[in-house]
C-alpha cells in the first residue's frame, strides 16, 4: 500500500521521497540526504524517509536572499 503525502494549497505534495529530493535539488543521493538532514527536513514514518519541501524551500530561499 502506497502512502499519500500531504498536499499543499498549490496542489504539490509537501513531502517528497529521496528520489524527488535528488531531482528537486539537482544533487546526488548522498549530498541531497546530507542537505536534508542538515536543515532538519527529514520526516521518518515507520521505515520510510520523506523530506519536507517547505523546509527545503525556506532554506534555498535564504541562500538566494528571498523571503
N, CA, C and O atoms as a Tripos MOL2 file, in Angstrom:
@<TRIPOS>MOLECULE
protein
  268   267    67     0     0
PROTEIN
NO_CHARGES

@<TRIPOS>ATOM
      1 N           0.8500   -1.1820    0.0000 N.3       1 UNK1
      2 CA          0.0000    0.0000    0.0000 C.3       1 UNK1
      3 C           0.8910    1.2390    0.0000 C.2       1 UNK1
      4 O           1.7540    1.3960    0.8640 O.2       1 UNK1
      5 N           0.6760    2.0980   -0.9590 N.am      2 UNK2
      6 CA          1.4830    3.3130   -1.0600 C.3       2 UNK2
      7 C           0.8220    4.4420   -0.2790 C.2       2 UNK2
      8 O          -0.3820    4.6710   -0.4000 O.2       2 UNK2
      9 N           1.6240    5.1490    0.5280 N.am      3 UNK3
     10 CA          1.1280    6.2390    1.3500 C.3       3 UNK3
     11 C           1.0770    7.5270    0.5330 C.2       3 UNK3
     12 O           2.0080    7.8220   -0.2160 O.2       3 UNK3
     13 N           0.0200    8.2800    0.6690 N.am      4 UNK4
     14 CA         -0.0640    9.5700    0.0020 C.3       4 UNK4
     15 C           0.4730   10.6500    0.9170 C.2       4 UNK4
     16 O           0.2140   10.6540    2.1200 O.2       4 UNK4
     17 N           1.2210   11.5610    0.3310 N.am      5 UNK5
     18 CA          1.7690   12.6720    1.1060 C.3       5 UNK5
     19 C           0.7220   13.7640    1.2460 C.2       5 UNK5
     20 O          -0.2300   13.8280    0.4680 O.2       5 UNK5
     21 N           0.9020   14.6070    2.2260 N.am      6 UNK6
     22 CA          0.0080   15.7240    2.4800 C.3       6 UNK6
     23 C           0.1530   16.7360    1.3600 C.2       6 UNK6
     24 O           1.2670   17.0210    0.9210 O.2       6 UNK6
     25 N          -0.9670   17.2840    0.8900 N.am      7 UNK7
     26 CA         -0.9100   18.2660   -0.1910 C.3       7 UNK7
     27 C          -0.9280   19.6800    0.3500 C.2       7 UNK7
     28 O          -1.5350   19.9590    1.3840 O.2       7 UNK7
     29 N          -0.2550   20.5670   -0.3630 N.am      8 UNK8
     30 CA         -0.2730   21.9770   -0.0170 C.3       8 UNK8
     31 C          -1.3530   22.6650   -0.8310 C.2       8 UNK8
     32 O          -2.0270   22.0240   -1.6380 O.2       8 UNK8
     33 N          -1.5200   23.9430   -0.6310 N.am      9 UNK9
     34 CA         -2.5340   24.7100   -1.3440 C.3       9 UNK9
     35 C          -2.2900   24.6670   -2.8520 C.2       9 UNK9
     36 O          -3.2450   24.6190   -3.6270 O.2       9 UNK9
     37 N          -1.0350   24.6840   -3.2750 N.am     10 UNK10
     38 CA         -0.7010   24.6930   -4.7010 C.3      10 UNK10
     39 C          -0.9500   23.3400   -5.3560 C.2      10 UNK10
     40 O          -0.8170   23.2200   -6.5740 O.2      10 UNK10
     41 N          -1.3050   22.3250   -4.5860 N.am     11 UNK11
     42 CA         -1.5500   21.0110   -5.1350 C.3      11 UNK11
     43 C          -0.3200   20.1180   -5.1220 C.2      11 UNK11
     44 O          -0.4270   18.9190   -5.3790 O.2      11 UNK11
     45 N           0.8480   20.6820   -4.8270 N.am     12 UNK12
     46 CA          2.0660   19.8900   -4.7190 C.3      12 UNK12
     47 C           2.1010   19.2320   -3.3560 C.2      12 UNK12
     48 O           1.5880   19.7680   -2.3750 O.2      12 UNK12
     49 N           2.7110   18.0700   -3.3120 N.am     13 UNK13
     50 CA          2.8920   17.3830   -2.0470 C.3      13 UNK13
     51 C           3.8950   18.1520   -1.1970 C.2      13 UNK13
     52 O           4.8860   18.6610   -1.7200 O.2      13 UNK13
     53 N           3.6500   18.2430    0.0970 N.am     14 UNK14
     54 CA          4.5990   18.9290    0.9670 C.3      14 UNK14
     55 C           5.7210   17.9950    1.4060 C.2      14 UNK14
     56 O           6.6980   18.4390    2.0080 O.2      14 UNK14
     57 N           5.5870   16.7020    1.1070 N.am     15 UNK15
     58 CA          6.6330   15.7320    1.4160 C.3      15 UNK15
     59 C           7.0790   15.0690    0.1190 C.2      15 UNK15
     60 O           6.2730   14.8270   -0.7800 O.2      15 UNK15
     61 N           8.3750   14.7780    0.0370 N.am     16 UNK16
     62 CA          8.8900   14.0950   -1.1440 C.3      16 UNK16
     63 C           9.8180   12.9720   -0.7160 C.2      16 UNK16
     64 O          10.4060   13.0200    0.3650 O.2      16 UNK16
     65 N           9.9470   11.9650   -1.5600 N.am     17 UNK17
     66 CA         10.8820   10.8870   -1.2470 C.3      17 UNK17
     67 C          12.2920   11.2980   -1.6800 C.2      17 UNK17
     68 O          12.4950   12.3830   -2.2250 O.2      17 UNK17
     69 N          13.2450   10.4290   -1.4320 N.am     18 UNK18
     70 CA         14.6460   10.7630   -1.6820 C.3      18 UNK18
     71 C          14.9270   10.9980   -3.1610 C.2      18 UNK18
     72 O          15.7120   11.8800   -3.5080 O.2      18 UNK18
     73 N          14.2980   10.2240   -4.0310 N.am     19 UNK19
     74 CA         14.5000   10.4210   -5.4750 C.3      19 UNK19
     75 C          13.9710   11.7860   -5.9150 C.2      19 UNK19
     76 O          14.5910   12.4580   -6.7390 O.2      19 UNK19
     77 N          12.8270   12.1930   -5.3660 N.am     20 UNK20
     78 CA         12.2830   13.5160   -5.6810 C.3      20 UNK20
     79 C          13.1810   14.6160   -5.1270 C.2      20 UNK20
     80 O          13.3670   15.6520   -5.7640 O.2      20 UNK20
     81 N          13.7370   14.3880   -3.9360 N.am     21 UNK21
     82 CA         14.6700   15.3520   -3.3400 C.3      21 UNK21
     83 C          15.8900   15.5200   -4.2310 C.2      21 UNK21
     84 O          16.3530   16.6410   -4.4440 O.2      21 UNK21
     85 N          16.4160   14.4180   -4.7530 N.am     22 UNK22
     86 CA         17.5740   14.4760   -5.6560 C.3      22 UNK22
     87 C          17.2540   15.3250   -6.8830 C.2      22 UNK22
     88 O          18.0440   16.1850   -7.2720 O.2      22 UNK22
     89 N          16.1080   15.0830   -7.4800 N.am     23 UNK23
     90 CA         15.7210   15.8290   -8.6810 C.3      23 UNK23
     91 C          15.4620   17.3000   -8.3480 C.2      23 UNK23
     92 O          15.8230   18.1880   -9.1190 O.2      23 UNK23
     93 N          14.8400   17.5490   -7.2080 N.am     24 UNK24
     94 CA         14.4720   18.9060   -6.7960 C.3      24 UNK24
     95 C          15.7050   19.7700   -6.5250 C.2      24 UNK24
     96 O          15.7240   20.9570   -6.8480 O.2      24 UNK24
     97 N          16.7380   19.1590   -5.9250 N.am     25 UNK25
     98 CA         17.9460   19.9100   -5.5700 C.3      25 UNK25
     99 C          19.0540   19.7740   -6.6090 C.2      25 UNK25
    100 O          20.0460   20.5010   -6.5670 O.2      25 UNK25
    101 N          18.8770   18.8400   -7.5410 N.am     26 UNK26
    102 CA         19.8930   18.5580   -8.5610 C.3      26 UNK26
    103 C          21.2110   18.1110   -7.9120 C.2      26 UNK26
    104 O          22.2970   18.4640   -8.3720 O.2      26 UNK26
    105 N          21.0890   17.3330   -6.8420 N.am     27 UNK27
    106 CA         22.2460   16.7940   -6.1310 C.3      27 UNK27
    107 C          22.2140   15.2720   -6.2180 C.2      27 UNK27
    108 O          21.1800   14.6840   -6.5350 O.2      27 UNK27
    109 N          23.3330   14.6470   -5.9400 N.am     28 UNK28
    110 CA         23.3750   13.1950   -5.8350 C.3      28 UNK28
    111 C          22.6710   12.7390   -4.5730 C.2      28 UNK28
    112 O          22.3090   13.5530   -3.7230 O.2      28 UNK28
    113 N          22.4780   11.4370   -4.4540 N.am     29 UNK29
    114 CA         21.7330   10.8800   -3.3160 C.3      29 UNK29
    115 C          22.3530   11.2620   -1.9690 C.2      29 UNK29
    116 O          21.6500   11.7530   -1.0850 O.2      29 UNK29
    117 N          23.6540   11.0440   -1.8070 N.am     30 UNK30
    118 CA         24.2830   11.3120   -0.5110 C.3      30 UNK30
    119 C          24.2500   12.7920   -0.1470 C.2      30 UNK30
    120 O          23.9330   13.1340    0.9920 O.2      30 UNK30
    121 N          24.5680   13.6710   -1.0820 N.am     31 UNK31
    122 CA         24.5730   15.1140   -0.8010 C.3      31 UNK31
    123 C          23.1610   15.6340   -0.5490 C.2      31 UNK31
    124 O          22.9610   16.4930    0.3100 O.2      31 UNK31
    125 N          22.1890   15.1220   -1.2860 N.am     32 UNK32
    126 CA         20.8000   15.5430   -1.0740 C.3      32 UNK32
    127 C          20.3290   15.1490    0.3250 C.2      32 UNK32
    128 O          19.6920   15.9440    1.0170 O.2      32 UNK32
    129 N          20.6400   13.9290    0.7360 N.am     33 UNK33
    130 CA         20.2450   13.4640    2.0640 C.3      33 UNK33
    131 C          21.0010   14.2300    3.1540 C.2      33 UNK33
    132 O          20.4320   14.5530    4.1970 O.2      33 UNK33
    133 N          22.2590   14.5130    2.9140 N.am     34 UNK34
    134 CA         23.0650   15.2880    3.8550 C.3      34 UNK34
    135 C          22.4600   16.6860    4.0430 C.2      34 UNK34
    136 O          22.3370   17.1730    5.1670 O.2      34 UNK34
    137 N          22.0870   17.3150    2.9380 N.am     35 UNK35
    138 CA         21.4540   18.6340    2.9940 C.3      35 UNK35
    139 C          20.1380   18.5670    3.7670 C.2      35 UNK35
    140 O          19.8890   19.3880    4.6500 O.2      35 UNK35
    141 N          19.3020   17.5950    3.4340 N.am     36 UNK36
    142 CA         18.0140   17.4470    4.1110 C.3      36 UNK36
    143 C          18.1620   17.2480    5.6070 C.2      36 UNK36
    144 O          17.4080   17.8200    6.3940 O.2      36 UNK36
    145 N          19.1360   16.4360    6.0010 N.am     37 UNK37
    146 CA         19.3930   16.2050    7.4270 C.3      37 UNK37
    147 C          19.8960   17.4800    8.0990 C.2      37 UNK37
    148 O          19.4710   17.8240    9.2020 O.2      37 UNK37
    149 N          20.8020   18.1710    7.4220 N.am     38 UNK38
    150 CA         21.4030   19.3910    7.9710 C.3      38 UNK38
    151 C          20.3650   20.4690    8.2680 C.2      38 UNK38
    152 O          20.4830   21.1850    9.2630 O.2      38 UNK38
    153 N          19.3580   20.5890    7.4210 N.am     39 UNK39
    154 CA         18.3570   21.6480    7.6120 C.3      39 UNK39
    155 C          17.1150   21.1630    8.3530 C.2      39 UNK39
    156 O          16.1600   21.9190    8.5260 O.2      39 UNK39
    157 N          17.1250   19.9070    8.7890 N.am     40 UNK40
    158 CA         16.0100   19.3820    9.5830 C.3      40 UNK40
    159 C          14.7720   19.0700    8.7830 C.2      40 UNK40
    160 O          13.6580   19.2000    9.2910 O.2      40 UNK40
    161 N          14.9420   18.6580    7.5330 N.am     41 UNK41
    162 CA         13.7920   18.3970    6.6680 C.3      41 UNK41
    163 C          13.3890   16.9240    6.6470 C.2      41 UNK41
    164 O          12.4150   16.5680    5.9830 O.2      41 UNK41
    165 N          14.1100   16.0660    7.3550 N.am     42 UNK42
    166 CA         13.8020   14.6280    7.3430 C.3      42 UNK42
    167 C          12.5400   14.3570    8.1560 C.2      42 UNK42
    168 O          12.3900   14.8330    9.2820 O.2      42 UNK42
    169 N          11.6400   13.5810    7.5570 N.am     43 UNK43
    170 CA         10.4200   13.1240    8.2270 C.3      43 UNK43
    171 C          10.4100   11.6120    8.0860 C.2      43 UNK43
    172 O          10.3460   11.0900    6.9730 O.2      43 UNK43
    173 N          10.4720   10.9070    9.2070 N.am     44 UNK44
    174 CA         10.5050    9.4470    9.1600 C.3      44 UNK44
    175 C           9.1570    8.9100    9.6150 C.2      44 UNK44
    176 O           8.6850    9.2080   10.7120 O.2      44 UNK44
    177 N           8.5550    8.1150    8.7490 N.am     45 UNK45
    178 CA          7.2710    7.4810    9.0530 C.3      45 UNK45
    179 C           7.4920    5.9820    8.9180 C.2      45 UNK45
    180 O           7.5890    5.4540    7.8100 O.2      45 UNK45
    181 N           7.5700    5.3140   10.0400 N.am     46 UNK46
    182 CA          7.9240    3.9010   10.0220 C.3      46 UNK46
    183 C           9.3430    3.7640    9.5020 C.2      46 UNK46
    184 O          10.2620    4.3930   10.0270 O.2      46 UNK46
    185 N           9.5300    2.9420    8.4670 N.am     47 UNK47
    186 CA         10.8380    2.7780    7.8520 C.3      47 UNK47
    187 C          11.0630    3.7620    6.7160 C.2      47 UNK47
    188 O          12.1770    3.8950    6.2090 O.2      47 UNK47
    189 N          10.0150    4.4420    6.3250 N.am     48 UNK48
    190 CA         10.0830    5.3360    5.1680 C.3      48 UNK48
    191 C          10.6440    6.7020    5.5570 C.2      48 UNK48
    192 O          10.2640    7.2640    6.5850 O.2      48 UNK48
    193 N          11.5410    7.2300    4.7410 N.am     49 UNK49
    194 CA         12.1060    8.5550    4.9610 C.3      49 UNK49
    195 C          11.5820    9.4800    3.8760 C.2      49 UNK49
    196 O          11.7390    9.2080    2.6860 O.2      49 UNK49
    197 N          10.9580   10.5770    4.2960 N.am     50 UNK50
    198 CA         10.4520   11.5980    3.3800 C.3      50 UNK50
    199 C          11.1040   12.9190    3.7480 C.2      50 UNK50
    200 O          11.7080   13.0450    4.8140 O.2      50 UNK50
    201 N          10.9820   13.8990    2.8710 N.am     51 UNK51
    202 CA         11.6400   15.1880    3.0600 C.3      51 UNK51
    203 C          10.6040   16.3070    2.9410 C.2      51 UNK51
    204 O           9.7770   16.3020    2.0290 O.2      51 UNK51
    205 N          10.6570   17.2540    3.8590 N.am     52 UNK52
    206 CA          9.7090   18.3660    3.9320 C.3      52 UNK52
    207 C          10.0870   19.4460    2.9150 C.2      52 UNK52
    208 O          11.0930   20.1380    3.0720 O.2      52 UNK52
    209 N           9.2670   19.5770    1.8760 N.am     53 UNK53
    210 CA          9.5210   20.5300    0.7910 C.3      53 UNK53
    211 C           9.5120   21.9760    1.2920 C.2      53 UNK53
    212 O          10.2770   22.8010    0.7930 O.2      53 UNK53
    213 N           8.6680   22.2920    2.2600 N.am     54 UNK54
    214 CA          8.5710   23.6630    2.7830 C.3      54 UNK54
    215 C           9.8900   24.0730    3.4440 C.2      54 UNK54
    216 O          10.3830   25.1760    3.2130 O.2      54 UNK54
    217 N          10.4600   23.1880    4.2630 N.am     55 UNK55
    218 CA         11.7430   23.4980    4.9110 C.3      55 UNK55
    219 C          12.8560   23.6390    3.8800 C.2      55 UNK55
    220 O          13.7210   24.5070    4.0040 O.2      55 UNK55
    221 N          12.8320   22.7910    2.8710 N.am     56 UNK56
    222 CA         13.8450   22.8700    1.8190 C.3      56 UNK56
    223 C          13.7030   24.1820    1.0540 C.2      56 UNK56
    224 O          14.7020   24.8430    0.7710 O.2      56 UNK56
    225 N          12.4790   24.5640    0.7190 N.am     57 UNK57
    226 CA         12.2410   25.8340    0.0150 C.3      57 UNK57
    227 C          12.7150   27.0230    0.8440 C.2      57 UNK57
    228 O          13.3490   27.9360    0.3160 O.2      57 UNK57
    229 N          12.4100   27.0150    2.1350 N.am     58 UNK58
    230 CA         12.8330   28.1180    3.0060 C.3      58 UNK58
    231 C          14.3520   28.2220    3.0490 C.2      58 UNK58
    232 O          14.9060   29.3200    2.9990 O.2      58 UNK58
    233 N          15.0200   27.0830    3.1390 N.am     59 UNK59
    234 CA         16.4810   27.0810    3.1680 C.3      59 UNK59
    235 C          17.0450   27.6170    1.8540 C.2      59 UNK59
    236 O          17.9440   28.4590    1.8650 O.2      59 UNK59
    237 N          16.5340   27.1440    0.7390 N.am     60 UNK60
    238 CA         17.0290   27.5960   -0.5590 C.3      60 UNK60
    239 C          16.7370   29.0780   -0.7770 C.2      60 UNK60
    240 O          17.5530   29.7940   -1.3580 O.2      60 UNK60
    241 N          15.5820   29.5360   -0.3150 N.am     61 UNK61
    242 CA         15.2550   30.9680   -0.4050 C.3      61 UNK61
    243 C          16.2330   31.7910    0.4270 C.2      61 UNK61
    244 O          16.6250   32.8850    0.0220 O.2      61 UNK61
    245 N          16.6290   31.2700    1.5890 N.am     62 UNK62
    246 CA         17.5570   32.0160    2.4410 C.3      62 UNK62
    247 C          18.9400   32.1410    1.7760 C.2      62 UNK62
    248 O          19.6580   33.1150    2.0020 O.2      62 UNK62
    249 N          19.2960   31.1590    0.9690 N.am     63 UNK63
    250 CA         20.5730   31.2250    0.2580 C.3      63 UNK63
    251 C          20.5650   32.3110   -0.8150 C.2      63 UNK63
    252 O          21.5820   32.9520   -1.0800 O.2      63 UNK63
    253 N          19.3890   32.5060   -1.4300 N.am     64 UNK64
    254 CA         19.2930   33.4800   -2.5080 C.3      64 UNK64
    255 C          18.8690   34.8550   -2.0050 C.2      64 UNK64
    256 O          18.8050   35.8030   -2.7880 O.2      64 UNK64
    257 N          18.5770   34.9780   -0.7010 N.am     65 UNK65
    258 CA         18.1930   36.2610   -0.1240 C.3      65 UNK65
    259 C          16.7290   36.5870   -0.2920 C.2      65 UNK65
    260 O          16.3190   37.7020    0.0290 O.2      65 UNK65
    261 N          15.9040   35.6410   -0.7920 N.am     66 UNK66
    262 CA         14.4780   35.8880   -0.9340 C.3      66 UNK66
    263 C          13.7650   35.5750    0.3720 C.2      66 UNK66
    264 O          14.3020   34.8750    1.2320 O.2      66 UNK66
    265 N          12.5520   36.0980    0.5140 N.am     67 UNK67
    266 CA         11.7620   35.8470    1.7280 C.3      67 UNK67
    267 C          10.7870   34.7430    1.5300 C.2      67 UNK67
    268 O          10.0440   34.4030    2.4510 O.2      67 UNK67
@<TRIPOS>BOND
     1     1     2 1
     2     2     3 1
     3     3     4 2
     4     3     5 am
     5     5     6 1
     6     6     7 1
     7     7     8 2
     8     7     9 am
     9     9    10 1
    10    10    11 1
    11    11    12 2
    12    11    13 am
    13    13    14 1
    14    14    15 1
    15    15    16 2
    16    15    17 am
    17    17    18 1
    18    18    19 1
    19    19    20 2
    20    19    21 am
    21    21    22 1
    22    22    23 1
    23    23    24 2
    24    23    25 am
    25    25    26 1
    26    26    27 1
    27    27    28 2
    28    27    29 am
    29    29    30 1
    30    30    31 1
    31    31    32 2
    32    31    33 am
    33    33    34 1
    34    34    35 1
    35    35    36 2
    36    35    37 am
    37    37    38 1
    38    38    39 1
    39    39    40 2
    40    39    41 am
    41    41    42 1
    42    42    43 1
    43    43    44 2
    44    43    45 am
    45    45    46 1
    46    46    47 1
    47    47    48 2
    48    47    49 am
    49    49    50 1
    50    50    51 1
    51    51    52 2
    52    51    53 am
    53    53    54 1
    54    54    55 1
    55    55    56 2
    56    55    57 am
    57    57    58 1
    58    58    59 1
    59    59    60 2
    60    59    61 am
    61    61    62 1
    62    62    63 1
    63    63    64 2
    64    63    65 am
    65    65    66 1
    66    66    67 1
    67    67    68 2
    68    67    69 am
    69    69    70 1
    70    70    71 1
    71    71    72 2
    72    71    73 am
    73    73    74 1
    74    74    75 1
    75    75    76 2
    76    75    77 am
    77    77    78 1
    78    78    79 1
    79    79    80 2
    80    79    81 am
    81    81    82 1
    82    82    83 1
    83    83    84 2
    84    83    85 am
    85    85    86 1
    86    86    87 1
    87    87    88 2
    88    87    89 am
    89    89    90 1
    90    90    91 1
    91    91    92 2
    92    91    93 am
    93    93    94 1
    94    94    95 1
    95    95    96 2
    96    95    97 am
    97    97    98 1
    98    98    99 1
    99    99   100 2
   100    99   101 am
   101   101   102 1
   102   102   103 1
   103   103   104 2
   104   103   105 am
   105   105   106 1
   106   106   107 1
   107   107   108 2
   108   107   109 am
   109   109   110 1
   110   110   111 1
   111   111   112 2
   112   111   113 am
   113   113   114 1
   114   114   115 1
   115   115   116 2
   116   115   117 am
   117   117   118 1
   118   118   119 1
   119   119   120 2
   120   119   121 am
   121   121   122 1
   122   122   123 1
   123   123   124 2
   124   123   125 am
   125   125   126 1
   126   126   127 1
   127   127   128 2
   128   127   129 am
   129   129   130 1
   130   130   131 1
   131   131   132 2
   132   131   133 am
   133   133   134 1
   134   134   135 1
   135   135   136 2
   136   135   137 am
   137   137   138 1
   138   138   139 1
   139   139   140 2
   140   139   141 am
   141   141   142 1
   142   142   143 1
   143   143   144 2
   144   143   145 am
   145   145   146 1
   146   146   147 1
   147   147   148 2
   148   147   149 am
   149   149   150 1
   150   150   151 1
   151   151   152 2
   152   151   153 am
   153   153   154 1
   154   154   155 1
   155   155   156 2
   156   155   157 am
   157   157   158 1
   158   158   159 1
   159   159   160 2
   160   159   161 am
   161   161   162 1
   162   162   163 1
   163   163   164 2
   164   163   165 am
   165   165   166 1
   166   166   167 1
   167   167   168 2
   168   167   169 am
   169   169   170 1
   170   170   171 1
   171   171   172 2
   172   171   173 am
   173   173   174 1
   174   174   175 1
   175   175   176 2
   176   175   177 am
   177   177   178 1
   178   178   179 1
   179   179   180 2
   180   179   181 am
   181   181   182 1
   182   182   183 1
   183   183   184 2
   184   183   185 am
   185   185   186 1
   186   186   187 1
   187   187   188 2
   188   187   189 am
   189   189   190 1
   190   190   191 1
   191   191   192 2
   192   191   193 am
   193   193   194 1
   194   194   195 1
   195   195   196 2
   196   195   197 am
   197   197   198 1
   198   198   199 1
   199   199   200 2
   200   199   201 am
   201   201   202 1
   202   202   203 1
   203   203   204 2
   204   203   205 am
   205   205   206 1
   206   206   207 1
   207   207   208 2
   208   207   209 am
   209   209   210 1
   210   210   211 1
   211   211   212 2
   212   211   213 am
   213   213   214 1
   214   214   215 1
   215   215   216 2
   216   215   217 am
   217   217   218 1
   218   218   219 1
   219   219   220 2
   220   219   221 am
   221   221   222 1
   222   222   223 1
   223   223   224 2
   224   223   225 am
   225   225   226 1
   226   226   227 1
   227   227   228 2
   228   227   229 am
   229   229   230 1
   230   230   231 1
   231   231   232 2
   232   231   233 am
   233   233   234 1
   234   234   235 1
   235   235   236 2
   236   235   237 am
   237   237   238 1
   238   238   239 1
   239   239   240 2
   240   239   241 am
   241   241   242 1
   242   242   243 1
   243   243   244 2
   244   243   245 am
   245   245   246 1
   246   246   247 1
   247   247   248 2
   248   247   249 am
   249   249   250 1
   250   250   251 1
   251   251   252 2
   252   251   253 am
   253   253   254 1
   254   254   255 1
   255   255   256 2
   256   255   257 am
   257   257   258 1
   258   258   259 1
   259   259   260 2
   260   259   261 am
   261   261   262 1
   262   262   263 1
   263   263   264 2
   264   263   265 am
   265   265   266 1
   266   266   267 1
   267   267   268 2
@<TRIPOS>SUBSTRUCTURE
     1 UNK1         2 RESIDUE 1 A UNK
     2 UNK2         6 RESIDUE 1 A UNK
     3 UNK3        10 RESIDUE 1 A UNK
     4 UNK4        14 RESIDUE 1 A UNK
     5 UNK5        18 RESIDUE 1 A UNK
     6 UNK6        22 RESIDUE 1 A UNK
     7 UNK7        26 RESIDUE 1 A UNK
     8 UNK8        30 RESIDUE 1 A UNK
     9 UNK9        34 RESIDUE 1 A UNK
    10 UNK10       38 RESIDUE 1 A UNK
    11 UNK11       42 RESIDUE 1 A UNK
    12 UNK12       46 RESIDUE 1 A UNK
    13 UNK13       50 RESIDUE 1 A UNK
    14 UNK14       54 RESIDUE 1 A UNK
    15 UNK15       58 RESIDUE 1 A UNK
    16 UNK16       62 RESIDUE 1 A UNK
    17 UNK17       66 RESIDUE 1 A UNK
    18 UNK18       70 RESIDUE 1 A UNK
    19 UNK19       74 RESIDUE 1 A UNK
    20 UNK20       78 RESIDUE 1 A UNK
    21 UNK21       82 RESIDUE 1 A UNK
    22 UNK22       86 RESIDUE 1 A UNK
    23 UNK23       90 RESIDUE 1 A UNK
    24 UNK24       94 RESIDUE 1 A UNK
    25 UNK25       98 RESIDUE 1 A UNK
    26 UNK26      102 RESIDUE 1 A UNK
    27 UNK27      106 RESIDUE 1 A UNK
    28 UNK28      110 RESIDUE 1 A UNK
    29 UNK29      114 RESIDUE 1 A UNK
    30 UNK30      118 RESIDUE 1 A UNK
    31 UNK31      122 RESIDUE 1 A UNK
    32 UNK32      126 RESIDUE 1 A UNK
    33 UNK33      130 RESIDUE 1 A UNK
    34 UNK34      134 RESIDUE 1 A UNK
    35 UNK35      138 RESIDUE 1 A UNK
    36 UNK36      142 RESIDUE 1 A UNK
    37 UNK37      146 RESIDUE 1 A UNK
    38 UNK38      150 RESIDUE 1 A UNK
    39 UNK39      154 RESIDUE 1 A UNK
    40 UNK40      158 RESIDUE 1 A UNK
    41 UNK41      162 RESIDUE 1 A UNK
    42 UNK42      166 RESIDUE 1 A UNK
    43 UNK43      170 RESIDUE 1 A UNK
    44 UNK44      174 RESIDUE 1 A UNK
    45 UNK45      178 RESIDUE 1 A UNK
    46 UNK46      182 RESIDUE 1 A UNK
    47 UNK47      186 RESIDUE 1 A UNK
    48 UNK48      190 RESIDUE 1 A UNK
    49 UNK49      194 RESIDUE 1 A UNK
    50 UNK50      198 RESIDUE 1 A UNK
    51 UNK51      202 RESIDUE 1 A UNK
    52 UNK52      206 RESIDUE 1 A UNK
    53 UNK53      210 RESIDUE 1 A UNK
    54 UNK54      214 RESIDUE 1 A UNK
    55 UNK55      218 RESIDUE 1 A UNK
    56 UNK56      222 RESIDUE 1 A UNK
    57 UNK57      226 RESIDUE 1 A UNK
    58 UNK58      230 RESIDUE 1 A UNK
    59 UNK59      234 RESIDUE 1 A UNK
    60 UNK60      238 RESIDUE 1 A UNK
    61 UNK61      242 RESIDUE 1 A UNK
    62 UNK62      246 RESIDUE 1 A UNK
    63 UNK63      250 RESIDUE 1 A UNK
    64 UNK64      254 RESIDUE 1 A UNK
    65 UNK65      258 RESIDUE 1 A UNK
    66 UNK66      262 RESIDUE 1 A UNK
    67 UNK67      266 RESIDUE 1 A UNK
